């Protein structure tokens, strides 16, 4: 009876590793002397590969435990059976990577992009908020993700059918279109997660926390939801929304006419608790001073919208595209803006009279994983706001009230 030898992990000299990485860069650029990085079963434990472009690299079976891979590009890389325990993988790009059988126990994947990756053999077990860390052993099961941090990660379209995901924390993660059929998500934390169009058929969600989760178009056939917390979940939008027997778009057009005519036509609209999603987008619309507290604008395209002085308090703007939007003087207290794109947005003070200004107010807003790069927010208020893992590079915060440690922001 033949036996198969266990591959031996080969330790690499620092110079050899550097030369291999440089050859891979030439390979990616199509230059002479290029060679695809192939380090199968190599011992790269505790190595720093931070920020490198390792697209398409073959790291099958490699030891990368304790490695620093934050912001590394590993899209379409082969990591089959790789050991990534306790690796720093914050904001790593793993789009369409092969992670079957990989061990990610203790890895930090906060803000990582795993869209379309293959995790079907993954086994997940994370920190329990009540009991602390618990070791879950799966010696006879290929692949582990024990203790991995996936809050805010992009897992859109990921293949995780049958995954063992006991007590995993997917808070604010993007799981849109993910394949989770038959997955064991017992006591998983899916608070604020986007599960739009995901397949959870036959999944075990017993005791799961799904507060504010997005369940539009989700397949939950035969799923177990015993003791699951479905508080404030967001389901599919209605096909049409009417305000006093008039279509929502017609009502907004009247408000826009008021803005465009300096008040000579139309009127300011008061639209609390309205689901705007049936309109699909509000790009470039002029909606200054709109009053719409507690409304739903989840995932909408609001690029370039004018919302100066608008009341958007407690609105659901998670994942919304607010690039180049004018939010000067807007009231966004208690609003949900996790994963929102605010690049280039204007959020400075709005002058309402000579020497009088209204500041943009994000007090108690949830801004986790939001993108503020290149935005302008002088004098804005962020009191008690959750800016965990928010991208703030190049954002003008001159005179802003920010009660947050700098290391909490990217």
WOURHU-V569773 format. One record per residue. N is the residue number from 1. PHI is phi in radians with two decimals (none if undefined). Layout:
N/PHI, N/PHI
//
This chain:
1/none, 2/-1.40, 3/-2.12, 4/-1.80, 5/-1.22, 6/-1.36, 7/-1.03, 8/-1.59, 9/-1.38, 10/-1.71, 11/-1.26, 12/-1.88, 13/-1.19, 14/-1.00, 15/-1.19, 16/-1.11, 17/-1.12, 18/-1.08, 19/-1.11, 20/-1.14, 21/-1.17, 22/-1.14, 23/-1.13, 24/-1.18, 25/-1.11, 26/-1.17, 27/-1.09, 28/-1.16, 29/-1.50, 30/1.28, 31/-1.62, 32/-1.14, 33/1.44, 34/-1.33, 35/-2.65, 36/-1.06, 37/-1.21, 38/-2.30, 39/-2.21, 40/-1.10, 41/1.07, 42/-1.38, 43/-1.65, 44/-2.01, 45/-1.05, 46/1.15, 47/-1.35, 48/-1.78, 49/-2.12, 50/-1.04, 51/1.28, 52/-1.36, 53/-1.65, 54/-2.05, 55/-0.94, 56/1.18, 57/-1.17, 58/-1.82, 59/-2.11, 60/-1.02, 61/1.23, 62/-1.27, 63/-1.58, 64/-2.22, 65/-1.12, 66/1.31, 67/-1.26, 68/-1.74, 69/-2.19, 70/-1.07, 71/1.11, 72/-1.35, 73/-1.64, 74/-2.07, 75/-1.09, 76/1.07, 77/-1.35, 78/-1.75, 79/-2.16, 80/-1.00, 81/1.21, 82/-1.28, 83/-1.72, 84/-2.04, 85/-1.05, 86/1.02, 87/-1.32, 88/-1.52, 89/-2.13, 90/-1.08, 91/1.00, 92/-1.23, 93/-1.72, 94/-2.10, 95/-1.01, 96/0.97, 97/-1.34, 98/-1.66, 99/-1.95, 100/-1.07, 101/1.28, 102/-1.25, 103/-1.80, 104/-2.03, 105/-1.07, 106/1.41, 107/-1.26, 108/-1.76, 109/-1.94, 110/-1.03, 111/1.26, 112/-1.29, 113/-1.87, 114/-2.01, 115/-1.02, 116/1.27, 117/-1.35, 118/-1.83, 119/-2.09, 120/-1.06, 121/-1.69, 122/-1.16, 123/-2.18, 124/-2.01, 125/-2.70, 126/-1.99, 127/-1.13, 128/-1.61, 129/-1.13, 130/-1.67, 131/-1.72, 132/1.37, 133/-1.27, 134/-2.27, 135/-1.43, 136/-1.96, 137/-1.73, 138/-2.36, 139/-1.00, 140/-1.80, 141/-2.05, 142/-1.26, 143/1.50, 144/-2.50, 145/-2.26, 146/-1.00, 147/1.20, 148/-1.12, 149/-1.76, 150/-2.13, 151/-1.14, 152/1.28, 153/-1.29, 154/-1.69, 155/-2.06, 156/-1.02, 157/1.27, 158/-1.17, 159/-1.67, 160/-2.32, 161/-1.02, 162/1.31, 163/-1.12, 164/-1.64, 165/-2.26, 166/-1.19, 167/1.02, 168/-1.20, 169/-1.87, 170/-1.87, 171/-0.92, 172/1.07, 173/-1.35, 174/-1.70, 175/-2.04, 176/-1.05, 177/1.24, 178/-1.24, 179/-1.70, 180/-2.14, 181/-1.02, 182/1.28, 183/-1.22, 184/-1.70, 185/-1.97, 186/-1.01, 187/1.05, 188/-1.21, 189/-1.82, 190/-2.10, 191/-1.06, 192/1.28, 193/-1.28, 194/-1.64, 195/-1.91, 196/-0.95, 197/1.21, 198/-1.32, 199/-1.80, 200/-1.99, 201/-1.00, 202/1.28, 203/-1.29, 204/-1.76, 205/-1.93, 206/-1.00, 207/1.25, 208/-1.26, 209/-1.76, 210/-2.18, 211/-1.04, 212/1.14, 213/-1.17, 214/-1.67, 215/-2.04, 216/-1.21, 217/1.22, 218/-1.46, 219/-1.57, 220/-2.00, 221/-1.08, 222/1.14, 223/-1.31, 224/-1.65, 225/-2.15, 226/-1.04, 227/1.09, 228/-1.29, 229/-1.62, 230/-1.88, 231/-1.08, 232/1.02, 233/-1.18, 234/-1.84, 235/-1.70, 236/-1.07, 237/-1.27, 238/-1.20, 239/-1.12, 240/-2.47, 241/-2.17, 242/-2.03, 243/-2.09, 244/0.90, 245/1.18, 246/-2.07, 247/-1.04, 248/-0.96, 249/-1.08, 250/-1.17, 251/-1.13, 252/-1.13, 253/-1.08, 254/-1.17, 255/-1.15, 256/-1.13, 257/-1.08, 258/-1.10, 259/-1.16, 260/-1.31, 261/-1.83, 262/0.96, 263/1.60, 264/-1.35, 265/-2.31, 266/1.16, 267/-2.81, 268/-1.24, 269/-1.77, 270/-1.92, 271/-2.22, 272/-1.30, 273/0.98, 274/-1.81, 275/-1.61, 276/-1.48, 277/-1.03, 278/-1.05, 279/-1.38, 280/1.21, 281/-2.62, 282/-2.31, 283/-0.98, 284/1.08, 285/-1.25, 286/-1.74, 287/-2.21, 288/-0.96, 289/1.14, 290/-1.06, 291/-1.85, 292/-2.51, 293/-1.14, 294/1.08, 295/-1.57, 296/-1.91, 297/-2.26, 298/-0.95, 299/1.12, 300/-1.40, 301/-1.54, 302/-2.06, 303/-1.04, 304/1.27, 305/-1.18, 306/-1.79, 307/-2.25, 308/-1.04, 309/1.18, 310/-1.31, 311/-1.73, 312/-2.05, 313/-1.09, 314/1.05, 315/-1.34, 316/-1.69, 317/-2.06, 318/-1.06, 319/1.19, 320/-1.28, 321/-1.61, 322/-1.99, 323/-1.08, 324/1.07, 325/-1.25, 326/-1.74, 327/-2.01, 328/-1.06, 329/1.28, 330/-1.29, 331/-1.72, 332/-2.15, 333/-1.10, 334/1.21, 335/-1.29, 336/-1.77, 337/-2.24, 338/-1.01, 339/1.15, 340/-1.23, 341/-1.73, 342/-1.99, 343/-1.08, 344/1.29, 345/-1.23, 346/-1.79, 347/-2.32, 348/-1.43, 349/-1.23, 350/-1.87, 351/-1.34, 352/-1.89, 353/-2.92, 354/-1.00, 355/1.33, 356/-2.11, 357/-2.32, 358/-2.01, 359/-1.60, 360/-1.19, 361/-2.12, 362/-1.86, 363/-0.96, 364/1.05, 365/-1.36, 366/-1.68, 367/-2.15, 368/-1.08, 369/1.11, 370/-1.26, 371/-1.93, 372/-1.85, 373/-1.04, 374/1.28, 375/-1.43, 376/-2.14, 377/-2.37, 378/-1.15, 379/1.16, 380/-1.19, 381/-1.82, 382/-2.16, 383/-1.13, 384/1.01, 385/-1.36, 386/-1.67, 387/-1.89, 388/-1.02, 389/1.07, 390/-1.24, 391/-1.61, 392/-2.04, 393/-1.03, 394/1.36, 395/-1.44, 396/-1.41, 397/-1.98, 398/-0.98, 399/1.25, 400/-1.27, 401/-1.63, 402/-2.10, 403/-1.76, 404/-2.72, 405/-1.23, 406/-1.01, 407/-1.23, 408/-1.40, 409/-1.91, 410/-1.52
//
